C-alpha cells in the first residue's frame, strides 16, 4: 500500500500536526528573542516547545509504528530534558 492509499485517522493527524506546530514554534520564539537581544539567544521557551513538540511527535510515531521517527524524537527528548535540568540547576544555584 502506498502513502496515497493509507488512511490516517483525523485525531492522529491533529496529534501529528500539533506536534509539528509546537516544534516549529520553538524556532520562531528563538528568532524573535534573538532579534530583541540583537544576538543569538536560546530562551527557556525554546526548550519547552522542543519538549512538547517532541513528545507529541513521539506519540504520533508510536501510533504510526514508525521506528525512524521514534528513534529521532526519543534522542531529541533526552537533549531537551537535559538542557531544562541544567537551566534549573543553574537558577537554583544563583
Buried (B, 14 or more C-beta within 10 A) or exposed (E): EEEEEEEEEEEEEEBBEBBBEBBEBBEEBBEEBBEEEEEEBBBBBBBBBBBBBBBBBBBBBEBBEBEEBBEBBEEBBEEBBEBBEEEEEEEEEE
